[in-house]
Amino acid sequence: MANGNTLDQIRKNITGYIGQKVTLKADKGRKKVMVKQGVLENTYPSIFVVKIDGEFDAERRICYSYSDVLTSTVELTFNPQKETIEAN
C-alpha cells in the first residue's frame, strides 16, 4: 500500500527534471491513450505542469497529480536519458 512518502519521492524525482523535454503518455479511459511531447514546466505540492506544443503554433498546459503517476495513469519519459518515472 502506498503512503505519503511514496508521493513525496515521486514529486522529488519529477522536480529534478524541470525544464527538460518529456514524453507524456496518459490513459484517458476506454482504451484511449494520449501520447504528447512537451517540457516539464513546473512542479507544485500536489500537481505538476507540462507545456505541450500543439498544432498551429498553439501552446497548451496540462496538469496532473503525483497520484496519477503512482497509479500508472500517467507515464513520463524524459528524452535525453530515456528515463521513465514510475512508482516503485
N, C-alpha and C positions, 0 to 999 in steps of 0.2 A: 504494500500500500504506500502511496506517495504521501510525503509530508511537506511542510513548508520549506525545509532545507533543499528539497529537490527542485522546487520552483526557483529558489534563490540561486542554485547552481546553474540552472538554465539561463537565468537572467544575467549572471556574471559572464557566462560563456558568450552569450549574444552581444553583450556590451563591448566586449573586446574587438568586435568586428564593425563598429560604427564607421560609416564612410566607405565600406568596401562593397563591391558588386556581389549580388546574391541571386541565386535561382530559387524561386518560391514555388513550392508545389502544395496546393491546398485542395483538400477533399471538400467538394461542395454538395455532397449527398447524391443519392440516386445514380451512382456510377459516373458522376461528373467530377472531373479533376481539372483544376486550373493550374497551368504552369506559366509563370511570368518571370522576367528578369528585371532587376532594378538595383537600387542602392539602399542599404540599411541606413536610414536617415537618423533615427534617434531611438533611445530606449527610455522608458518611464517605469515607475514602480510596478505597474500592473500590465502594461502593454508595450509593444514595440511597433515602429512605423517603418514601412518600406515604401520608397518612392519608385513608382513604376513609370517607365517611358512608354506611353501609349501610342496609338495610331494618330496620324495627322498632327504630330508635334505636340500632343497634349500630355501633360504630366498628371499623374494620379497617385494618391497616397492611400495605402491600405494598412489598417491596424489589426493586429492580432494579439491575443493574450499569451502568456507563457504556458498556460494550461493547454492551449491548442497544440503546442509543441510536445508537451508531456503526453497528451492523448493521441499523438500521431495524426492529428487533423491537418497540421501544417508541418512541412519539412523544409528546412533551409539548407542550401548547399552553397558554400562560399567559393567563388570561381577560381581565385589564384591557386589555392591549395586543393581544390575539390574536396573540402572538408565539410562533413554533414553534421548538423547539430541535432541530436536526438536525446531523449530521456534515457538515463542508464538504468 
